[in-house]
């Protein structure tokens, strides 16, 4: 019998890679000091790759138990179709009040984006307005937005 607890978390698939927000400044300084000196200043987020889904799920439960995602000016965007482009995403978010910029990443064919707004009020409005939106490039599921 399949363990459904490992297949999803809050109805989202649980891959081995997790987006980690608001890393402690001390951790960022120590662990990323060499990387930062070569590639610029840290924005205090990272992608963490776990050895298996069970470890990733355990980390999510631990992190979420410690603190919930408080509103902030940056939104993380997932559940994008494999052919989603930066112009398509920019078109959707640029209509939102306080939109500043968007940065898209595509690792292993799974695009994600970080969208910066003027303040947390603007990002909250965008999250409430665009959560679950289907883009032209969507492959069946709407966008998933998080702080």
Buried (B, 14 or more C-beta within 10 A) or exposed (E): EEEEEEEEBEEEEBEBBBEBBBBEEEEBEEBBEEEEEEEEEBEBBBEBEBEEBBBBBEBBEEBEEEEEEEEBBBBBBBBBBEEBBEEBBBEBBEEBEBBBEBEBEBEEEEBBBBBBBEEBEBBBBBBEBBEEEEBEBBEEBBBBBBB
